[in-house]
Each structure stands twice: as structure tokens, then as C-alpha cells.
Amino acid sequence: MCTVIHNSYIICGVLSLQVKVAEYAGFCAGVKRAIQIARDAASEGGKCYTLGPLVHNDAVVRYFEKKGIIPVDSLESIEPGRLIIRSHGVPPGVIQEAERRGFLIKDATCPLVKKVHTLAALLRGEGYAIVIFGDKKHAEVQGIAGWCENEASIIESLEEVFGLQVGSKVGFISQTTRDENQFYQVAAALLPGKTEVRVFNTICPATRNRQASARDLSRQVDLMLVVGDINSSNTATLTRECKFTGVKTFQIQNASDLKKEWFEGVTKVGITAGASTPDWIIKEVLDRMSEYDENAVKEQQIEETVNNEQSVPREESFAKMEAEMADFVTPNRGDIIKGTIIQVLDDEVMVDVGGKSEGIIPARELSVKDAGSAKDLVKVGDEIEVMVLKWDDDGTILLSKKKVDAQKYMDKLEEDYKEERTIQGVVTGSVKGGLLVDVGVVAFLPASHVDDGYVRNIEDFIGQTLNFKIIEFNRNKRRGSQVVVSRKQVVGEEKARLKEAFWQNIEEGQTRTGKIKRIVDYGAFIDLGGYEGLLHVSEIDHVRIEHPSDVLHEGEEIEVYILGLDREKERVSLSRKKLLKSPWEIVMEKYKPGDIVEGTVVRIAPFGAFVEIEAGVDGLVHISQLANRRVEKPEDVVSVQDKIKIKILSMDPEEKRISLSLKEAQEEAENKEVEEYLEQQDNE
Ligand code: SF4
């Protein structure tokens, strides 16, 4: 009796054949799992149903039938009880119906098939026309079709692609047990005339492993035996793969199908088996080749295989297989995938994006911002997200990080737009009709939205970081900017906020700092933050001024006094003068009676002359104080505009009067001269 040893030759009986079992053959992890679920159900006792045979293998089905696991064709024919959903899976409607009828469901759908269900539903939800490469009558394919509302097109061969009527946006998936080469041939044939074909290689790694090891073995032997049920799709694929290598191949269900004449002139035999073929059937075949004894199969052997977890040649964990499946999903143009930077040159970056290919990002596709070298932007080891731009003939993928970044900015801006948030941006330049603003992407700021009033020169804003609102957002716009911003609204809102705060806090008698916005003939407009008030020319200074611009300058900050408020009319009277010292105050601080000061004759009256000693303050030199002789009229002594030295006789701040004397000032000057002369004589 032979033992099943994978990937190693054994010598079989009277024919002295060298027989090798493929590295991967027999039960896959999905079938093992379903069998374990059936075993558990059998051990609970009583009847349990499976909708269709548990696996595509009569012997296994019969074995479980004896243990109370009964295959049925439909739910209508049976009373509600326990129901195993086999590894092929079912459409969602079947589960809903079973639950509605009161069945207790034990779901043995292979996790990898479930992934295909999820993918099919997702693609359907995103509006893709779904094409399934698979056997139309196979339970797995019907299950997958159910997950896309039975709207999928199912094709079994390359030829069927040409008569296919589907939309231009296609999601292409496969039955898990199909041939990978054919799958890609069909994918390529689907492309012409479509705007988008998303290709998902959903062929299970267990299938791929079985196909690859069957092919390998076929090339080493004179005869291949493929063991599996006539209804097993993956067994049929294995048979086809072996035949393609040119080796003589026979598909058998069990040892009884063997024919001795097949082995004439044959020295090396390879054996492979479908994913639902238990080891004991392979063993039976090996034994038959040794003995040709139909009774070699023992019930004990069946028991051992069904209960033996180690019968699968290599460990095929679902996690590992799921990861492999993910790797084989072909990224399409426009897909966003993750990658790790493995090389950075000045003008391009190489990215490991998993799978079989490497990606290249040209420097111009690295960032939305300008940079001299790629090295300034990224480094080896960085994990990044990139968009697939196209596949080159050599399998290299051309990628863009810039487009992903821009998309992220666009997502954020779309949210800002919907939430009416204020965003910040830098004005980078001007174009016809407005300015360009960097808000992550380049946005357009129309000239009429630069401020809430007329702007004489919008280019003054270039280089400034400002706040904006998005007033137009359209990702699909082909011409012009997808993002249009406005500062007008932000400024308007800010003004309204400041205005409210201004009127809440303003009081008469306060001193406020304001900015001179505009100077006019009759005064100046002062921005007090939330209010722009007029400072009348008469309130600018104590002294008379020819024009406000003699004293004030636009843009300058000054302090003003709040003279009065009219909240109803929203008017505020301002004064600068009020905060300045009056000429009288200056004079009172600066001079005292007895001081000799210089002044200008500003007016002459019959009783004397008025002399200005500080701007806006003049005193009287009475006619009697003009000279130490009798003066007929003041003009005999002084004229208007004369600059003269006078003595302050008295100062009356109450009456704002100052008495001056020219006579005493001159006497003092003469006395001083005499004193200085005498002093000089004494010194000589
Ligand atoms: S062949 Fe793959 S997908 Fe199918 S049951 Fe086995 S493990 Fe699951």
C-alpha cells in the first residue's frame, strides 16, 4: 500500500512506476474549513442540510450523508433546521430566505469567495458594469452574480468577449478557480472601446498554486493523472493546464477510472488533484496503480483523511492567500495605491508598490509646489500614496504623488466649501480679471472679490497671506479654475464683527487709536476698527491749518478723542485737538512775567500793537509801553510783521490776556549794555 508523499517520487508496485504527487494537490483551505464545519455539525447529532453537495466529490458527500449531513436542492423541500452554506457561497437572497424560513445557518462560504462577494457589491455600488469570468452554471459564479443584483455579465471564454454588450466602465472579476492566463487574455480583450476597465484578479492562490505545480510536474513526467470530481471546476482547469504542456493527461474521479494500458511504456507518472479531492482518493489511486485491487479503499482511510488537518501538502492560510490576492489586483489608471520610496534621483523617484512592478514618479509629478530637486521633497523609506498614470510597455508604472496631494487638498477644500469655512491662502500672481491664490491648489480670486470696496491696484495684494471663502467649487470643470475664492465676504464679515464690538464698547470721552484712511479738504477719515469716522479740520489742531495734509498723513496712526456719539445715526464726533495742549497751556508753562521774549507784530490798533509770542497766542503792547517817549500812534514805532523783543509784564490765564512792553524790554537791553560796558571798563 502506498502513502501519499507530495513532490517526491515513490515506486509503485508491479509496474515499477515512479510516481510523484504535485507539491500542491487536493483539499484547499476553503474545503478543509467547510469539512470541519460539517464535522462539527455531524458531531452535534441530528440532521443538517447543505444547499447542494458540500464539496464536488461524491465520496465525501456520501461519507457525510451517513453522518446526517444531507445535501438538498432547495429550501422548499425541507423543514427548517440547520443549514450549511458550502464553500462556494450563495447569493444574499438565499441567506435572507433561509433566515426568513427559520433555518439556523452555518456559513462555510470560503473567506476568499466572500471577498469576491464584497468586491462585486462594491463595484456594482460604484456604477461599474460587472463582468465575471467563470462557469455560468457553477454555484460560486451564481453566488457572486447574486451579490451584484444579478446584473453581471458572465463569460466563459475569450470568444464570448466579442459579443459582449456592456457599458464603458467595467469591473472585471473571476471565479476563484479559473485559469490565470485566460483571465488576463479576456481582460486585455475587454479594454478596447471602454473608458475604464478595473481588473481584479480574484483567482484564489490555492488554485494558482495547484495549477503551477501541476504544470511543473507535467514537464517532468510521461503521464499526468488529474484526480477530481467531474463537476469540479478547478479539477477541469488542472486537466487543461496539464494538457497544454503536451504531456499525456487523464482526468479520473477515483481509482476505478484507471486503465492499465495507459501505463504502457510509461516510467514516470505525475498526480495532481482538485481542491475538493481528499488525500484518501489520491492514495486509492496510488494503491490501485500498485495492486489494481478495487477493494483497497477502506472506510478507515476516509475517516483519517476527513479528520486529518495535515493532509494538505503546504500550509495555505487564508491570511496569506488574501494578501496574495490583494497583490494581484492590477492597479488601473487613476487608482490610488500605497508605496515605499526605494530610490531618489534629482529628476525622478522610484517606488515599490508591491506586486510585480515598480513605479516611477517624475519630479514634475512629485508635488504641487515647485522644488529644485526631488531630493528636497522626499527621501528613501518614505511611505506615500500615489496615483497610477499609466503602464509602460516594460511593466513600469508611471505614478503621480502630486495628483494624490491635489486630490487630498481638493477633498479638504470641498469640505471647506460645503461647511462655508474661512480658508487661508497666499496671493501668488495676477491674471486677466483677478489674482491667483495658492490654497493648496491654485484658486482664482476675481478682481471684484479682492476687497469689499474698490481696489485701485489689485497687484498690491501679491505676496500677502489672506483669508478667503470658497464661492465656487467644481472638480469636473475642464476650463478655468475649479476653485474660486472671495475675500470680499470675509472682509465684510470681519467688518460687521468689528462694528458690533465697536458700538458695544465705545463711550464718550474715550481716547482711541485709529488709522488715517483718507484725507480730504475738510478733514480726515479715521478707521477706528469697526467704524470709520470724520475728524473735521477744525478738530485737528488748536491753531488754524491751511489743509489737513499739512499735519496728517494717510496710513499714519493717531489718537483721537471721542467728543460725542449718536448711536441711532451711527455717528461719532472725533477730535485730535482735544488731546493736544492748547497754545495758552504751552505759554503758561513756558513763560513767566519779567521774561524778555521775541514776538511778531500781528496787528496794530489805535491803543497799541498785538504781538504773537507763540502760535495762536498774542499779547498787547499798550501804546504807553511802546517807547519811553510819548507816541502819537503805534505805527510810528512798529509795523505788522516786525519781529521785536518785548517784556512780559503780566499773564492772566483766566482772561487769556498777556501785557507786554517794548519800552521796558529796550530799557533792559540798554541797561544791560551799560552794565556790560562798565564791567568791561573795570576789567581794563
Ligand atoms: S479554491 Fe480557494 S476560494 Fe475556492 S474554496 Fe478553496 S481556498 Fe476557497
Boltz pocket constraint, residues with backbone or C-beta under 6 A from the ligand:
constraints:
  - pocket:
      binder: B
      contacts: [[A, 28], [A, 29], [A, 30], [A, 31], [A, 87], [A, 110], [A, 111], [A, 112], [A, 113], [A, 176], [A, 177], [A, 204], [A, 205], [A, 206], [A, 207], [A, 234], [A, 275]]
      max_distance: 6.0
